[in-house]
């Protein structure tokens, strides 16, 4: 039973292929007959479409996938120790640089600051007084130097006390959204304890690797298209902000693409996205449509038109992108070539370029 089914399927496939080939040949024959008939009607001229060859550059697009990262992704650490008296910013809140996130108990440090400030101000006045007395030869050099040293020591103590007091106010070092927080009111924290994590949802980056072949065709500031399956109908824009100067694993170069989020901050750190880069070949060349080439790319030829006569010439092909083929030899800028109707003519045929 299985053999019968297999034979039946094979027979059906063969019939379908035969039908397809039949209609394809019939279509080609009809098209050729139409061109021949038109050629007869136009006085033995074969109607063709043509183009003037010009020097240009080829733009190739490559796609690289990756996960978005926040340009700013910072853990805020405590620079003091003590009990949290108040929490002003929590998870999900937006902060600007300098905003107070939390306040640590500062009673003892405030007292120390007041005492050190008083000592500093007192010794500052002493330095001024003894300097005047020294000018009148009322005090010795040694006494003046001693007062100055005491003042410098008091100044250092005051600066340290002020810094310790200021550190009880835990401030945002950068602007962004608080992604995670790790403290609560009444909690005791030690120095270097993690307070929160701040990310910038507006400015994102995508780290990519570019092959050594493509490396020379990208540049800083170049625009990049960003897409994601999450928003399949929306296209975002990025910009190449960094290109590595040293090849890494697999002879690839690191590059960063910076993306400014839209007004709704739809893109998120961690999202999987696709970056479409346009590689610009700075070396001018001749590029023609693939359909203008007769035969294979390894043994390529094209029809040029001169004085209404088609001339078949051999050409050498290079890079290929979509339907455009680079011609490295055989054609010069300014030549007119047949782009349509080339399969219905022959070397030396009289042709007429149709609009």
Residue pairs with C-beta under 8 A, 6 or more apart in sequence:
31 344
32 344
35 46
35 47
35 341
35 344
36 344
38 47
39 45
39 46
39 47
42 352
44 350
45 308
45 350
45 351
45 352
46 310
46 341
46 344
46 345
46 349
46 350
46 351
46 352
47 341
47 351
47 352
47 354
48 303
48 305
48 310
48 338
48 339
48 340
48 341
48 342
48 345
48 351
48 352
48 353
48 354
49 338
49 339
49 340
49 341
49 353
49 354
50 305
50 336
50 337
50 338
50 339
50 353
51 288
51 289
51 292
51 336
51 337
51 339
52 334
52 335
52 336
53 286
53 288
53 327
53 331
53 332
53 333
53 334
53 335
53 336
53 337
54 286
54 333
54 334
55 284
55 285
55 286
55 333
56 284
56 285
56 286
56 287
57 280
57 281
57 282
57 283
57 284
57 285
58 281
58 285
58 287
58 319
58 321
58 324
58 326
59 278
59 279
59 280
59 281
59 321
60 217
60 278
60 279
60 281
60 319
60 321
61 276
61 277
61 278
61 279
62 214
62 276
62 277
62 279
63 274
63 275
63 276
63 277
64 208
64 209
64 210
64 274
64 275
64 277
65 272
65 273
65 274
65 275
66 206
66 207
66 208
66 272
66 273
66 275
67 206
67 270
67 271
67 272
67 273
68 204
68 205
68 206
68 259
68 267
68 268
68 269
68 270
68 271
68 273
69 204
69 205
69 206
69 207
69 269
69 270
70 176
70 199
70 200
70 201
70 203
70 204
70 205
70 269
71 200
71 203
71 204
71 205
71 258
72 174
72 175
72 176
72 198
72 199
72 200
72 203
73 197
73 198
73 199
73 200
73 269
74 173
74 174
74 176
74 197
74 198
74 199
75 194
75 196
75 197
76 101
76 170
76 172
76 173
76 194
76 195
76 196
76 197
76 198
77 192
77 193
77 194
77 195
78 104
78 167
78 170
78 189
78 190
78 191
78 192
78 193
78 194
78 195
79 167
79 170
79 191
79 192
80 104
80 164
80 167
80 168
80 170
80 191
81 104
81 188
81 189
81 190
81 191
81 193
82 104
82 105
82 106
82 168
82 188
82 189
83 104
83 105
83 186
83 187
83 188
83 189
84 102
84 103
84 104
84 105
84 183
84 184
84 185
84 186
84 187
84 188
84 189
85 103
85 104
85 105
85 106
85 185
86 102
86 103
86 185
87 101
87 102
87 181
87 183
87 184
87 185
88 99
88 100
88 101
88 102
88 103
89 95
89 99
89 100
89 101
89 102
89 172
89 178
89 181
89 196
90 178
90 181
91 178
91 179
91 180
91 181
91 196
92 177
92 178
93 177
93 178
94 175
94 176
94 177
94 178
95 101
95 172
95 175
95 176
95 177
95 178
95 198
96 172
96 175
97 172
97 173
97 174
97 175
98 171
98 172
99 171
99 172
100 169
100 170
100 171
101 170
101 171
101 172
101 178
101 195
101 196
102 170
102 183
102 195
103 168
103 169
103 170
104 167
104 168
104 169
104 170
104 189
105 168
106 165
106 168
106 169
109 161
109 164
109 165
109 168
110 165
112 161
112 164
112 165
113 158
113 161
113 162
113 164
113 165
115 161
116 154
116 157
116 158
116 160
116 161
116 162
117 158
117 161
117 162
119 154
119 157
119 158
120 151
120 154
120 155
120 157
120 158
122 154
123 147
123 150
123 151
123 154
123 155
124 151
126 147
126 150
126 151
127 147
127 148
127 151
130 139
130 143
130 144
130 147
131 144
133 139
134 140
134 141
134 143
134 144
170 195
172 198
173 198
174 198
174 200
175 198
175 200
176 198
176 199
176 200
176 201
177 198
177 199
177 200
177 201
178 196
178 197
178 198
179 196
179 197
179 198
179 199
180 196
180 197
181 195
181 196
181 197
182 193
182 194
182 195
182 196
183 189
183 193
183 195
183 196
189 195
199 269
201 261
201 265
201 268
201 269
202 260
202 261
202 265
203 258
203 259
203 260
203 261
204 258
204 259
204 261
204 267
204 269
205 241
205 256
205 257
205 258
205 259
206 226
206 238
206 256
206 257
206 259
206 273
206 275
207 254
207 255
207 256
207 257
208 254
208 255
208 256
208 257
208 275
209 248
209 250
209 252
209 253
209 254
209 255
210 218
210 243
210 252
210 253
210 254
210 255
210 277
211 251
211 252
211 253
212 247
212 251
212 252
212 253
214 277
214 279
215 243
215 253
217 279
217 280
217 281
217 282
218 240
218 243
218 255
218 277
218 279
218 280
219 240
219 243
219 280
220 240
220 241
220 242
220 243
221 239
221 240
222 239
222 240
222 277
222 278
223 237
223 238
223 239
224 237
224 238
224 239
224 240
224 257
224 275
224 276
224 277
225 235
225 236
225 237
225 238
225 275
225 276
226 235
226 236
226 237
226 238
226 257
226 259
226 267
226 273
226 274
226 275
226 276
227 234
227 235
227 236
227 273
227 274
227 276
228 236
228 267
228 271
228 272
228 273
228 274
229 272
230 266
230 271
231 266
234 266
236 259
236 261
236 262
236 267
236 273
237 259
237 260
238 257
238 258
238 259
238 275
239 257
239 258
239 259
240 255
240 256
240 257
240 258
240 277
241 256
241 257
241 258
242 254
242 255
242 256
243 253
243 254
243 255
244 253
244 254
244 255
246 253
247 253
248 254
257 275
259 267
261 267
267 273
281 319
285 318
285 326
285 327
285 328
286 326
286 327
286 331
286 332
286 333
287 324
287 325
287 326
287 327
288 302
288 324
288 325
288 327
288 331
288 337
288 339
289 323
289 324
289 325
289 339
290 320
290 323
290 324
290 325
291 323
291 339
291 340
291 342
292 302
292 337
292 338
292 339
292 342
293 300
293 301
293 302
293 315
293 317
293 325
294 300
294 301
294 302
294 303
294 312
294 342
294 343
295 301
297 317
297 320
297 325
299 314
300 314
300 315
300 316
300 317
300 325
301 312
301 313
301 314
301 315
302 312
302 313
302 315
302 330
302 331
302 337
302 338
302 342
303 310
303 311
303 312
303 313
303 337
303 338
303 342
303 345
303 347
303 351
304 310
304 311
304 313
304 331
304 335
304 336
304 337
304 338
305 311
305 336
305 337
305 338
305 351
305 353
306 336
308 350
308 351
308 352
309 348
309 349
309 350
309 351
310 338
310 345
310 346
310 347
310 348
310 349
310 350
310 351
311 347
311 348
312 346
312 347
313 330
313 331
314 330
315 327
315 329
315 330
315 331
316 327
316 328
316 329
316 330
317 325
317 326
317 327
317 328
318 325
318 326
318 327
318 328
319 325
319 326
320 326
331 337
336 353
338 345
338 351
341 351
345 351
